[in-house]
Amino acid sequence: MRPHRWRLALALFSSSVLAGTPQHLPRQPACLVTSDHMIPIQVEVAMSPDERQIGLMERPFLPATAGMLFRYPESQAATRGFWMYRTRLPLDIAYLNEEGVIVSLHQMTPCPPKKGRRCPRYPSGRPFSAVLEMNEGFFGAHEVDVGDQLLPPMTPPREHACPSSRHATPRGSSAQD
């Protein structure tokens, strides 16, 4: 076999092996700010095209206050959106403008791999520069809505990204010391 064919075979084998492996990026503290409270969260930041393409695919579990933040170098069209191909977890999705303000919210359900390109798409309906995915029900439980804001992960990271100690407790829960 010629050298270029070996490289092609190795690349195809590597991509097929990695396709079933979930990615885990370093978590960084961030803060969701609503009209009356702040919610500290931990986000994995997907910045490269490959990281954004893989996202939370094949992830069997996501901690309660953890999510993934997808950042884009340029504003994305309102017709662009996300889908749930090979994503096992039901998710809430928030599309954010360049200031981190939520412009659109959706709940997304997993799509079996056999559906492939027929998986439903969830377009933002508004131009966006970033996307935040959290466990399904997170935004409702914390009263996060369109117009609320994500304060970006801190560089360098610190324990809490929320500027005050007023942290929220999900509806139906009570704070414990």
N, C-alpha and C positions, 0 to 999 in steps of 0.2 A: 504494500500500500504506500502511496506517495505521502511525503511529510504533511502536505496541506490536508489530505484526507484524514490523517491521524488527528490533526488538530480539530477538524470539523467533527469527527466522531467523538473526541473527548469533550468538546464544547456541548454537543447534543446530549451526551450522557450526563455531564455535570448539570445542565439546566433541567433535565428530567428528574434527577435526584433532588435538586434544590427546590423544585416546584412543590413538593409535598412537605417541605420544611418551613415552619413558621419563622418569621424574622423577629428578633427581639432587639430593639434599639435601647440605648440608655434612657432611663426615665429622668425627667427634669420637672421641678415644681412650676406650676402655673396657677392662675387664679381666674375664676369666673366671677364677674361682678354683675349683680342684678340691681334692681332699683332699691332693694332694702337689705341685701346681705352679700357676703363674699364667700366663695366656695373654693377652698384649696384643692387642687387636683395634681396628679402626676401625669405627664405626657411623654410619649416617645415621639420624637420629631423626625418625620420622613421628609427629607429635603431633595434627595436625588431622584431622577426619574425611576430608577430601579426600586428604590425604597418606597416611593409612592405607588408604584404598580403592585408591589407585593402587599403593602399595607398590613392588615390584620388577617390575611388569608391563612387558613389552616390553624388558626389560634384556637385551642380548646377552652381557654379560660382568660378572663380579663378581670383584674382586681376591681373592686367596687368604685374606687375613686381614680382609676387609671384610664387613660385613653390614648389615642394617637392623633397628633397634629400633623397635617399635610400642608407644607408651605410651598408656594409657587413663586418663581422669580418675577412673574408678570401677572396682571389681572386675567382671570379666566372668564370666558363668555357665559352668559346666563343660561345658555342651552347645554353647557357642559354639566356633567354630573358624575355620580358614583354608581356602582353596581355591587352586588354581593356575591359574585362568582367565587366559589371555593372559600367563602367566609362562613364559618360555623356558628358564629354568635349573632343573635339579633342585636342591632345597634341603633342608637340615636345618632343623627348627623347634624352638625351645625355648619353652615357655610358662612364665612367671615369676610368682611371687606378689609381693605388695607390697614384700617385702624383697629382691627380685631372685633368690630361690632358684628353681631349676628344678623345676617340679612335673610336667612331662610333656615327652617328646621324640618327634618323628616324622621320617620322611624323606618328602618330598613329590615327586611326579613331575609334569612339565609336563602341562598339559591343552590340547589344541588349541582355538582359538577356536570352531570349528564345533560343539564339544560344549556350549558355553554353560553353561546352568544344570545340565547333567548331569555337570559336573566333580565328582570326589569331594571330599568335605569331610574335614578333619582336625581333629576336635574335641579339645580339651585333656583332657577327662575330669576336670579339677580346676578350681576357680575360678582366674582369673589376672588380673594387672594390666598385664602387658607381654608382648611376644613378640619373640624374637630369631630372625631368619632368617640363615643362613650357607650357603655352598656345600655341596652334598651331600658327606657324608663328613668334614666338618670336625670334628664332635663326636666321632666314632669315632676319627679320627686323633689327636686331642688328649685322648682319654680323658675327655671331658666327659659327665657323667651326671646323672640326677635327684638332687637334693640339693646339687649344685654351685651356685655363685652368680655372678651378673653384678654387678660393681661398676659403677655408672652412669657415663656420660660426665661428665667434670669440667667445672665452670663456674667460672671461665673454663677453656677447654681447655689442657692441658699436653701435653708430648710423650708421656708414658706415664701411663696411669691405674692401672697395677699398683703397689702400694705397695713392692715390693722388686724387685731385679734378677733374681730367680729366674724366668726365662721358660722356657716349655716349647718343646720341639722335637717335631714330629709323630712318631708311631711309625714306624720304618723310615727316619728321616732322621737326619743327624748335624749337630750345630751347627758352623757355619763362622765363623771370625773375620774 
